């Protein structure tokens, strides 16, 4: 790591359909000093290459069950320990989900030599979340998310698109209620530490991406100047 450089971890959350994952995936493709951690994505990536930790998590992830605090902490530490040396900024999605996990994450980040620099909530009305998720589709070829009301195939690679299993109407309502309950607790936790920030998920995708870029690289003048 360059002299004087510091490591930062930013936590990003929001209801289903808020656009956070799409924005972060786009940023992750551009910035080599940015790492993106998603509990499900990273766990299944490990499972796909036969990593013992990934295989331990795989069945629970495929059933969309919540991992134990101990297991998701091990996964997060594994992610940090295996990042390329160039990575100084980490965007975290889907973790933490309760105050015990908050404590675990802060401790793991500190042990890695990083500061948790923000908890960013991407807010959209529930009615908008319902509409977006109803039209949301997943590309079977590249994994990108797209809107079926706009295109019948993936705009990135032309691949076939399908509806995600967890976007079923009943499952979505369960996930939305779970998010609101969780967000109240976590927002209070991070507000007490002056780390809470709320951004408007109703902004155009490019503007939301820019807001998240600014949150991630808040103290890196070179990155913000690009």
C-alpha positions as CSV (number, residue, x, y, z in Angstrom):
1,X,0.0,0.0,0.0
2,X,1.4,3.5,-0.9
3,X,2.8,5.5,1.9
4,X,0.1,7.6,3.7
5,X,-2.7,5.6,2.0
6,X,-5.5,4.4,4.1
7,X,-8.1,1.7,3.7
8,X,-11.8,2.5,3.9
9,X,-14.9,0.3,4.2
10,X,-18.3,1.7,3.2
11,X,-21.5,-0.1,3.9
12,X,-24.3,0.2,1.3
13,X,-27.9,-0.8,1.9
14,X,-31.4,-0.2,0.6
15,X,-34.6,-2.0,-0.2
16,X,-34.9,-4.5,-3.1
17,X,-34.9,-2.5,-6.3
18,X,-33.1,0.5,-5.0
19,X,-30.4,0.2,-7.6
20,X,-27.4,-0.1,-5.3
21,X,-26.0,-3.4,-6.7
22,X,-26.2,-2.2,-10.3
23,X,-24.4,1.0,-9.4
24,X,-21.7,-0.7,-7.4
25,X,-21.1,-3.4,-10.0
26,X,-20.5,-0.6,-12.5
27,X,-18.0,1.1,-10.2
28,X,-16.3,-2.2,-9.4
29,X,-15.6,-2.7,-13.2
30,X,-13.9,0.7,-13.4
31,X,-11.8,1.1,-10.3
32,X,-9.0,-1.4,-9.6
33,X,-8.6,-0.1,-6.0
34,X,-12.3,-0.9,-5.2
35,X,-13.5,-4.2,-3.9
36,X,-17.2,-5.2,-3.7
37,X,-18.4,-7.7,-1.1
38,X,-21.8,-9.2,-1.3
39,X,-22.7,-12.1,1.1
40,X,-24.4,-14.2,-1.6
41,X,-22.2,-13.3,-4.5
42,X,-18.9,-13.9,-2.7
43,X,-20.1,-17.1,-1.1
44,X,-21.3,-18.6,-4.4
45,X,-18.1,-17.5,-6.1
46,X,-16.1,-19.5,-3.5
47,X,-18.4,-22.5,-3.9
48,X,-17.9,-22.4,-7.7
49,X,-14.2,-22.8,-7.3
50,X,-14.5,-25.5,-4.7
51,X,-13.3,-23.5,-1.7
52,X,-14.2,-25.3,1.6
53,X,-15.8,-22.2,3.1
54,X,-17.9,-21.6,-0.1
55,X,-19.1,-25.2,-0.1
56,X,-20.0,-24.9,3.6
57,X,-22.3,-21.9,2.7
58,X,-23.6,-23.0,-0.7
59,X,-26.8,-24.8,0.3
60,X,-27.9,-22.1,2.7
61,X,-27.2,-19.4,0.1
62,X,-29.1,-21.3,-2.7
63,X,-32.1,-21.7,-0.4
64,X,-31.8,-18.0,0.4
65,X,-31.4,-18.7,4.1
66,X,-29.6,-16.4,6.5
67,X,-26.1,-17.5,7.4
68,X,-25.0,-17.6,11.1
69,X,-23.1,-14.6,12.4
70,X,-20.0,-16.8,12.8
71,X,-20.2,-18.0,9.2
72,X,-20.7,-14.7,7.5
73,X,-17.9,-13.1,9.6
74,X,-15.6,-15.9,8.4
75,X,-16.7,-15.1,4.8
76,X,-16.0,-11.4,5.2
77,X,-12.6,-12.0,6.7
78,X,-11.8,-14.4,3.9
79,X,-12.8,-11.7,1.4
80,X,-10.6,-9.1,3.0
81,X,-7.6,-11.4,3.4
82,X,-7.8,-12.3,-0.3
83,X,-8.1,-8.9,-1.9
84,X,-5.4,-7.7,-4.3
85,X,-2.9,-5.3,-2.7
86,X,-4.1,-2.4,-4.8
87,X,-7.6,-2.4,-3.2
88,X,-8.0,0.3,-0.6
89,X,-11.7,0.9,-0.7
90,X,-14.4,-1.8,0.0
91,X,-18.1,-1.5,-0.7
92,X,-20.1,-4.0,1.4
93,X,-23.7,-5.1,0.6
94,X,-25.9,-7.4,2.6
95,X,-23.8,-7.2,5.8
96,X,-24.3,-6.4,8.6
97,X,-27.9,-7.4,9.4
98,X,-28.0,-6.9,13.2
99,X,-26.0,-5.1,15.9
100,X,-23.8,-8.1,16.7
101,X,-22.8,-8.3,13.1
102,X,-22.1,-4.6,13.2
103,X,-19.7,-5.1,16.0
104,X,-18.1,-8.1,14.2
105,X,-17.7,-6.1,11.0
106,X,-16.1,-3.1,12.7
107,X,-13.6,-5.4,14.4
108,X,-12.8,-7.3,11.2
109,X,-12.3,-4.1,9.3
110,X,-10.0,-2.7,12.0
111,X,-7.9,-5.9,12.0
112,X,-7.5,-5.6,8.3
113,X,-6.2,-2.0,8.8
114,X,-9.3,-0.3,7.6
115,X,-11.8,2.3,8.9
116,X,-15.5,1.9,8.4
117,X,-16.2,5.3,7.0
118,X,-19.9,5.3,6.3
119,X,-23.3,3.5,6.3
120,X,-25.2,4.6,3.2
121,X,-28.9,4.0,2.8
122,X,-30.3,4.2,-0.7
123,X,-34.0,5.2,-0.2
124,X,-36.9,4.7,-2.5
125,X,-40.7,4.5,-1.8
126,X,-42.1,1.0,-1.3
127,X,-44.4,1.5,-4.3
128,X,-41.4,2.2,-6.5
129,X,-39.5,-0.8,-5.1
130,X,-42.5,-3.0,-6.0
131,X,-42.7,-1.7,-9.6
132,X,-39.0,-2.1,-10.2
133,X,-38.8,-5.6,-8.8
134,X,-41.9,-6.7,-10.8
135,X,-40.0,-5.8,-14.0
136,X,-36.5,-6.8,-12.9
137,X,-34.8,-9.6,-14.7
138,X,-31.4,-11.4,-14.4
139,X,-29.2,-12.2,-17.4
140,X,-28.3,-15.9,-17.5
141,X,-25.1,-15.1,-19.5
142,X,-23.4,-12.2,-17.6
143,X,-25.4,-11.8,-14.4
144,X,-26.4,-8.2,-15.1
145,X,-29.8,-6.9,-14.0
146,X,-32.1,-5.3,-16.5
147,X,-35.7,-4.0,-16.8
148,X,-37.9,-6.3,-18.9
149,X,-40.3,-3.4,-19.6
150,X,-37.4,-1.7,-21.6
151,X,-35.7,-4.6,-23.3
152,X,-36.5,-8.3,-23.9
153,X,-32.8,-9.3,-23.6
154,X,-29.7,-8.2,-21.8
155,X,-28.5,-4.8,-23.0
156,X,-24.9,-5.6,-22.0
157,X,-24.4,-9.0,-23.8
158,X,-27.7,-9.8,-25.6
159,X,-28.2,-12.9,-23.3
160,X,-31.5,-14.4,-22.2
161,X,-33.1,-12.9,-19.1
162,X,-35.1,-14.5,-16.4
163,X,-37.0,-13.4,-13.3
164,X,-35.1,-13.9,-10.0
165,X,-36.7,-16.4,-7.7
166,X,-36.5,-13.9,-4.8
167,X,-38.5,-11.4,-6.8
168,X,-41.7,-13.4,-6.5
169,X,-44.4,-11.0,-5.1
170,X,-44.9,-12.8,-1.7
171,X,-41.1,-13.2,-1.2
172,X,-40.5,-9.6,-2.1
173,X,-43.0,-8.4,0.5
174,X,-41.2,-10.5,3.1
175,X,-37.9,-9.1,2.1
176,X,-39.2,-5.5,2.1
177,X,-40.6,-5.9,5.6
178,X,-37.3,-7.5,6.8
179,X,-35.3,-4.6,5.3
180,X,-37.4,-2.0,7.1
181,X,-37.1,-3.7,10.5
182,X,-33.3,-4.2,10.0
183,X,-32.7,-0.7,8.7
184,X,-34.3,0.9,11.8
185,X,-31.9,-0.9,14.0
186,X,-28.8,-0.4,11.9
187,X,-29.5,3.2,11.1
188,X,-29.7,4.0,14.8
189,X,-26.4,2.1,15.4
190,X,-24.5,4.0,12.8
191,X,-26.2,7.4,13.5
192,X,-24.8,7.1,17.0
193,X,-21.3,6.8,15.4
194,X,-22.0,9.7,13.0
195,X,-21.7,7.3,10.0
196,X,-25.2,7.4,8.7
197,X,-25.9,8.9,5.3
198,X,-29.1,8.7,3.2
199,X,-29.2,9.1,-0.6
200,X,-32.1,9.4,-3.0
201,X,-32.5,6.2,-5.0
202,X,-35.0,8.0,-7.2
203,X,-32.2,9.8,-9.0
204,X,-31.2,8.7,-12.5
205,X,-28.9,5.7,-12.5
206,X,-25.9,7.8,-13.5
207,X,-26.4,10.3,-10.7
208,X,-26.9,7.6,-8.1
209,X,-23.7,5.9,-9.3
210,X,-21.9,9.3,-8.9
211,X,-23.3,9.7,-5.4
212,X,-22.0,6.3,-4.4
213,X,-18.7,7.0,-6.0
214,X,-18.4,10.2,-4.0
215,X,-19.3,8.3,-0.8
216,X,-16.7,5.6,-1.5
217,X,-13.9,7.9,-2.4
218,X,-14.7,10.8,-0.2
219,X,-11.1,11.3,1.0
220,X,-9.4,10.4,-2.3
221,X,-9.0,13.5,-4.4
222,X,-7.4,11.7,-7.3
223,X,-10.3,9.4,-7.7
224,X,-13.0,12.1,-7.3
225,X,-11.2,14.2,-9.9
226,X,-11.8,11.6,-12.6
